[in-house]
């Protein structure tokens, strides 16, 4: 979980021929399939709305 961006994050491998903007897919986490999407830009809070510690 990315506390600064308030969303769950995961990393994985996707063959380049399948990559397209906002690709939607399912991934398996601890034996359960969950919806996921490719995020081509890094998660970022440009206005720094989240409190810094």
PDB file as gemmi writes it, atoms N, CA and C in Angstrom:
CRYST1    1.000    1.000    1.000  90.00  90.00  90.00 P 1                      
ATOM      1  N   UNK A   1       0.853  -1.178   0.000  1.00  0.00           N  
ATOM      2  CA  UNK A   1       0.000   0.000   0.000  1.00  0.00           C  
ATOM      3  C   UNK A   1       0.892   1.232   0.000  1.00  0.00           C  
ATOM      4  N   UNK A   2       0.606   2.179  -0.890  1.00  0.00           N  
ATOM      5  CA  UNK A   2       1.354   3.437  -0.948  1.00  0.00           C  
ATOM      6  C   UNK A   2       0.623   4.508  -0.157  1.00  0.00           C  
ATOM      7  N   UNK A   3       1.067   4.750   1.072  1.00  0.00           N  
ATOM      8  CA  UNK A   3       0.375   5.715   1.937  1.00  0.00           C  
ATOM      9  C   UNK A   3       0.371   7.125   1.350  1.00  0.00           C  
ATOM     10  N   UNK A   4       1.439   7.499   0.684  1.00  0.00           N  
ATOM     11  CA  UNK A   4       1.516   8.864   0.146  1.00  0.00           C  
ATOM     12  C   UNK A   4       0.567   9.066  -1.027  1.00  0.00           C  
ATOM     13  N   UNK A   5       0.232   8.001  -1.739  1.00  0.00           N  
ATOM     14  CA  UNK A   5      -0.666   8.125  -2.892  1.00  0.00           C  
ATOM     15  C   UNK A   5      -2.030   7.499  -2.627  1.00  0.00           C  
ATOM     16  N   UNK A   6      -2.210   6.926  -1.449  1.00  0.00           N  
ATOM     17  CA  UNK A   6      -3.492   6.375  -0.998  1.00  0.00           C  
ATOM     18  C   UNK A   6      -4.058   5.331  -1.967  1.00  0.00           C  
ATOM     19  N   UNK A   7      -3.190   4.394  -2.404  1.00  0.00           N  
ATOM     20  CA  UNK A   7      -3.646   3.310  -3.268  1.00  0.00           C  
ATOM     21  C   UNK A   7      -2.719   2.106  -3.135  1.00  0.00           C  
ATOM     22  N   UNK A   8      -3.253   0.941  -3.455  1.00  0.00           N  
ATOM     23  CA  UNK A   8      -2.446  -0.279  -3.444  1.00  0.00           C  
ATOM     24  C   UNK A   8      -1.571  -0.295  -4.684  1.00  0.00           C  
ATOM     25  N   UNK A   9      -0.334  -0.757  -4.525  1.00  0.00           N  
ATOM     26  CA  UNK A   9       0.623  -0.795  -5.619  1.00  0.00           C  
ATOM     27  C   UNK A   9       1.207  -2.199  -5.725  1.00  0.00           C  
ATOM     28  N   UNK A  10       1.521  -2.617  -6.935  1.00  0.00           N  
ATOM     29  CA  UNK A  10       2.174  -3.907  -7.158  1.00  0.00           C  
ATOM     30  C   UNK A  10       3.113  -3.765  -8.343  1.00  0.00           C  
ATOM     31  N   UNK A  11       4.106  -4.628  -8.406  1.00  0.00           N  
ATOM     32  CA  UNK A  11       5.016  -4.644  -9.542  1.00  0.00           C  
ATOM     33  C   UNK A  11       4.943  -6.013 -10.190  1.00  0.00           C  
ATOM     34  N   UNK A  12       5.131  -6.040 -11.481  1.00  0.00           N  
ATOM     35  CA  UNK A  12       5.116  -7.310 -12.185  1.00  0.00           C  
ATOM     36  C   UNK A  12       5.678  -7.150 -13.584  1.00  0.00           C  
ATOM     37  N   UNK A  13       5.734  -8.256 -14.299  1.00  0.00           N  
ATOM     38  CA  UNK A  13       6.245  -8.276 -15.668  1.00  0.00           C  
ATOM     39  C   UNK A  13       5.080  -8.427 -16.640  1.00  0.00           C  
ATOM     40  N   UNK A  14       5.063  -7.600 -17.669  1.00  0.00           N  
ATOM     41  CA  UNK A  14       4.076  -7.693 -18.745  1.00  0.00           C  
ATOM     42  C   UNK A  14       4.859  -7.702 -20.058  1.00  0.00           C  
ATOM     43  N   UNK A  15       4.632  -8.691 -20.917  1.00  0.00           N  
ATOM     44  CA  UNK A  15       5.326  -8.701 -22.209  1.00  0.00           C  
ATOM     45  C   UNK A  15       5.059  -7.398 -22.975  1.00  0.00           C  
ATOM     46  N   UNK A  16       6.087  -6.842 -23.598  1.00  0.00           N  
ATOM     47  CA  UNK A  16       5.965  -5.539 -24.259  1.00  0.00           C  
ATOM     48  C   UNK A  16       4.871  -5.510 -25.316  1.00  0.00           C  
ATOM     49  N   UNK A  17       4.614  -6.636 -25.991  1.00  0.00           N  
ATOM     50  CA  UNK A  17       3.579  -6.637 -27.033  1.00  0.00           C  
ATOM     51  C   UNK A  17       2.172  -6.486 -26.461  1.00  0.00           C  
ATOM     52  N   UNK A  18       1.993  -6.669 -25.152  1.00  0.00           N  
ATOM     53  CA  UNK A  18       0.681  -6.515 -24.518  1.00  0.00           C  
ATOM     54  C   UNK A  18       0.481  -5.145 -23.862  1.00  0.00           C  
ATOM     55  N   UNK A  19       1.551  -4.376 -23.752  1.00  0.00           N  
ATOM     56  CA  UNK A  19       1.480  -3.095 -23.041  1.00  0.00           C  
ATOM     57  C   UNK A  19       0.727  -2.059 -23.863  1.00  0.00           C  
ATOM     58  N   UNK A  20      -0.249  -1.402 -23.223  1.00  0.00           N  
ATOM     59  CA  UNK A  20      -0.959  -0.269 -23.812  1.00  0.00           C  
ATOM     60  C   UNK A  20      -1.434   0.607 -22.654  1.00  0.00           C  
ATOM     61  N   UNK A  21      -1.678   1.893 -22.889  1.00  0.00           N  
ATOM     62  CA  UNK A  21      -2.075   2.793 -21.795  1.00  0.00           C  
ATOM     63  C   UNK A  21      -3.317   2.284 -21.060  1.00  0.00           C  
ATOM     64  N   UNK A  22      -3.277   2.355 -19.748  1.00  0.00           N  
ATOM     65  CA  UNK A  22      -4.390   1.950 -18.875  1.00  0.00           C  
ATOM     66  C   UNK A  22      -4.871   0.523 -19.131  1.00  0.00           C  
ATOM     67  N   UNK A  23      -3.944  -0.375 -19.448  1.00  0.00           N  
ATOM     68  CA  UNK A  23      -4.261  -1.791 -19.638  1.00  0.00           C  
ATOM     69  C   UNK A  23      -4.949  -2.334 -18.391  1.00  0.00           C  
ATOM     70  N   UNK A  24      -6.085  -2.976 -18.553  1.00  0.00           N  
ATOM     71  CA  UNK A  24      -6.827  -3.590 -17.444  1.00  0.00           C  
ATOM     72  C   UNK A  24      -6.563  -5.090 -17.465  1.00  0.00           C  
ATOM     73  N   UNK A  25      -6.371  -5.683 -16.275  1.00  0.00           N  
ATOM     74  CA  UNK A  25      -6.065  -7.107 -16.178  1.00  0.00           C  
ATOM     75  C   UNK A  25      -6.470  -7.621 -14.810  1.00  0.00           C  
ATOM     76  N   UNK A  26      -6.285  -8.899 -14.586  1.00  0.00           N  
ATOM     77  CA  UNK A  26      -6.455  -9.486 -13.264  1.00  0.00           C  
ATOM     78  C   UNK A  26      -5.109 -10.038 -12.836  1.00  0.00           C  
ATOM     79  N   UNK A  27      -4.789  -9.883 -11.560  1.00  0.00           N  
ATOM     80  CA  UNK A  27      -3.573 -10.453 -11.006  1.00  0.00           C  
ATOM     81  C   UNK A  27      -3.959 -11.338  -9.827  1.00  0.00           C  
ATOM     82  N   UNK A  28      -3.073 -12.251  -9.484  1.00  0.00           N  
ATOM     83  CA  UNK A  28      -3.357 -13.145  -8.369  1.00  0.00           C  
ATOM     84  C   UNK A  28      -2.526 -12.730  -7.164  1.00  0.00           C  
ATOM     85  N   UNK A  29      -3.215 -12.500  -6.046  1.00  0.00           N  
ATOM     86  CA  UNK A  29      -2.554 -12.139  -4.795  1.00  0.00           C  
ATOM     87  C   UNK A  29      -3.025 -13.115  -3.730  1.00  0.00           C  
ATOM     88  N   UNK A  30      -2.085 -13.877  -3.177  1.00  0.00           N  
ATOM     89  CA  UNK A  30      -2.395 -14.868  -2.142  1.00  0.00           C  
ATOM     90  C   UNK A  30      -3.534 -15.793  -2.564  1.00  0.00           C  
ATOM     91  N   UNK A  31      -3.506 -16.232  -3.829  1.00  0.00           N  
ATOM     92  CA  UNK A  31      -4.491 -17.173  -4.333  1.00  0.00           C  
ATOM     93  C   UNK A  31      -5.811 -16.565  -4.761  1.00  0.00           C  
ATOM     94  N   UNK A  32      -5.947 -15.255  -4.667  1.00  0.00           N  
ATOM     95  CA  UNK A  32      -7.195 -14.588  -5.046  1.00  0.00           C  
ATOM     96  C   UNK A  32      -6.942 -13.658  -6.226  1.00  0.00           C  
ATOM     97  N   UNK A  33      -7.823 -13.704  -7.230  1.00  0.00           N  
ATOM     98  CA  UNK A  33      -7.693 -12.819  -8.392  1.00  0.00           C  
ATOM     99  C   UNK A  33      -8.341 -11.472  -8.090  1.00  0.00           C  
ATOM    100  N   UNK A  34      -7.607 -10.405  -8.416  1.00  0.00           N  
ATOM    101  CA  UNK A  34      -8.116  -9.052  -8.191  1.00  0.00           C  
ATOM    102  C   UNK A  34      -7.891  -8.211  -9.450  1.00  0.00           C  
ATOM    103  N   UNK A  35      -8.749  -7.222  -9.651  1.00  0.00           N  
ATOM    104  CA  UNK A  35      -8.627  -6.325 -10.803  1.00  0.00           C  
ATOM    105  C   UNK A  35      -7.397  -5.440 -10.640  1.00  0.00           C  
ATOM    106  N   UNK A  36      -6.731  -5.170 -11.756  1.00  0.00           N  
ATOM    107  CA  UNK A  36      -5.546  -4.309 -11.743  1.00  0.00           C  
ATOM    108  C   UNK A  36      -5.500  -3.543 -13.061  1.00  0.00           C  
ATOM    109  N   UNK A  37      -4.716  -2.480 -13.067  1.00  0.00           N  
ATOM    110  CA  UNK A  37      -4.502  -1.744 -14.318  1.00  0.00           C  
ATOM    111  C   UNK A  37      -3.067  -1.251 -14.360  1.00  0.00           C  
ATOM    112  N   UNK A  38      -2.543  -1.149 -15.556  1.00  0.00           N  
ATOM    113  CA  UNK A  38      -1.195  -0.655 -15.762  1.00  0.00           C  
ATOM    114  C   UNK A  38      -1.191   0.849 -15.548  1.00  0.00           C  
ATOM    115  N   UNK A  39      -0.289   1.314 -14.725  1.00  0.00           N  
ATOM    116  CA  UNK A  39      -0.155   2.753 -14.486  1.00  0.00           C  
ATOM    117  C   UNK A  39       1.168   3.171 -15.112  1.00  0.00           C  
ATOM    118  N   UNK A  40       1.107   3.850 -16.245  1.00  0.00           N  
ATOM    119  CA  UNK A  40       2.321   4.167 -16.991  1.00  0.00           C  
ATOM    120  C   UNK A  40       3.135   5.301 -16.373  1.00  0.00           C  
ATOM    121  N   UNK A  41       2.517   6.133 -15.578  1.00  0.00           N  
ATOM    122  CA  UNK A  41       3.232   7.206 -14.883  1.00  0.00           C  
ATOM    123  C   UNK A  41       3.420   6.809 -13.420  1.00  0.00           C  
ATOM    124  N   UNK A  42       4.497   7.253 -12.785  1.00  0.00           N  
ATOM    125  CA  UNK A  42       4.686   6.916 -11.373  1.00  0.00           C  
ATOM    126  C   UNK A  42       3.609   7.566 -10.508  1.00  0.00           C  
ATOM    127  N   UNK A  43       3.176   6.878  -9.444  1.00  0.00           N  
ATOM    128  CA  UNK A  43       2.208   7.500  -8.535  1.00  0.00           C  
ATOM    129  C   UNK A  43       2.867   8.712  -7.879  1.00  0.00           C  
ATOM    130  N   UNK A  44       2.169   9.815  -7.860  1.00  0.00           N  
ATOM    131  CA  UNK A  44       2.794  11.065  -7.436  1.00  0.00           C  
ATOM    132  C   UNK A  44       1.716  12.016  -6.957  1.00  0.00           C  
ATOM    133  N   UNK A  45       2.029  12.811  -5.968  1.00  0.00           N  
ATOM    134  CA  UNK A  45       1.114  13.810  -5.420  1.00  0.00           C  
ATOM    135  C   UNK A  45       1.707  15.191  -5.724  1.00  0.00           C  
ATOM    136  N   UNK A  46       1.514  15.719  -6.953  1.00  0.00           N  
ATOM    137  CA  UNK A  46       2.195  16.950  -7.357  1.00  0.00           C  
ATOM    138  C   UNK A  46       1.840  18.182  -6.533  1.00  0.00           C  
ATOM    139  N   UNK A  47       0.644  18.227  -5.948  1.00  0.00           N  
ATOM    140  CA  UNK A  47       0.266  19.369  -5.114  1.00  0.00           C  
ATOM    141  C   UNK A  47       0.631  19.148  -3.647  1.00  0.00           C  
ATOM    142  N   UNK A  48       1.255  18.028  -3.342  1.00  0.00           N  
ATOM    143  CA  UNK A  48       1.652  17.695  -1.965  1.00  0.00           C  
ATOM    144  C   UNK A  48       0.467  17.826  -1.012  1.00  0.00           C  
ATOM    145  N   UNK A  49      -0.690  17.288  -1.427  1.00  0.00           N  
ATOM    146  CA  UNK A  49      -1.888  17.353  -0.589  1.00  0.00           C  
ATOM    147  C   UNK A  49      -1.791  16.431   0.615  1.00  0.00           C  
ATOM    148  N   UNK A  50      -1.018  15.367   0.490  1.00  0.00           N  
ATOM    149  CA  UNK A  50      -0.857  14.438   1.604  1.00  0.00           C  
ATOM    150  C   UNK A  50       0.157  15.026   2.590  1.00  0.00           C  
ATOM    151  N   UNK A  51      -0.131  14.889   3.865  1.00  0.00           N  
ATOM    152  CA  UNK A  51       0.760  15.436   4.880  1.00  0.00           C  
ATOM    153  C   UNK A  51       2.118  14.729   4.840  1.00  0.00           C  
ATOM    154  N   UNK A  52       3.156  15.485   4.958  1.00  0.00           N  
ATOM    155  CA  UNK A  52       4.510  14.925   5.009  1.00  0.00           C  
ATOM    156  C   UNK A  52       4.871  14.607   6.451  1.00  0.00           C  
ATOM    157  N   UNK A  53       5.663  13.588   6.603  1.00  0.00           N  
ATOM    158  CA  UNK A  53       6.114  13.211   7.949  1.00  0.00           C  
ATOM    159  C   UNK A  53       7.589  13.425   8.078  1.00  0.00           C  
TER     160      UNK A  53                                                      
END                                                                             
